[in-house]
């Protein structure tokens, strides 16, 4: 009786840009203030790039805060 073997598809290699960024990151399992400071130095991806091709409606709103009656 033959066993059915599940075949796991091969995963693609890491993006070269991501590989370079990961190479600069320290190997650790804890997120601490030093790691956060290092991460904040990297530019964030523009929101339009992240949302491109997705079925979303985007709008920007401004919320003002203040004490009641002001």
N, C-alpha and C positions, 0 to 999 in steps of 0.2 A: 504494500500500500504506500503510494507516494504521498509525501507531505506537500501541501501548498506552501510555497515560500513567498513571503511578501517582499517585493522588490522596492527598495527606497530609491527614488530618482536622485541623480547626482545634483548637488546644489551648485549654483554658479559661483565662480570665484568672486572675491570682494572687489568692489570698485577700486581702481588704483588710487584715487583721491582719498577715499575712506581708509584704505590700507595705510597711506602716509600719515593721516591724522591719528589713527590708532597706534601707530608706531611711536608717536610722541607722547602718548598718554601713559601714565604710570600703571602698572599692573596691581590692582587692589580691588578688594570686594566691598570697600566702605566708601561712601560718599561723605566727604568732610569739607570744611571751609577751603582748604588748599586746593582740592580737586575742583570745587565749584569755581574758584577764582581762575583756575586754568581754563575751564570750559567756557567761561564768560569772555575770554579773550578772542574766541573764534566767532566769526560773523554768523548771524542766523540767516537761514534761507528766507528770501522774500515770500510773503504770504501768497502772492499771486502765483508763484512757482509751485508752492505746495498744493494749491487748489486747482491748478490747471488740469482740465479733463475730468474733474469731479462734478457731480450734480449737486451743486450748492448755490445758494443765493447769499451773497455777502454784502453787508452794509456796515458802515462805521457810524457809531453814535457817540455822543458826548453826554456824560452825566455830571451834572453839577451837584456839589454837596454844600451843605451849609446848615446853619441852625434854623429851625422853623421860624417863619415870619421875617427872615432876612432877605 
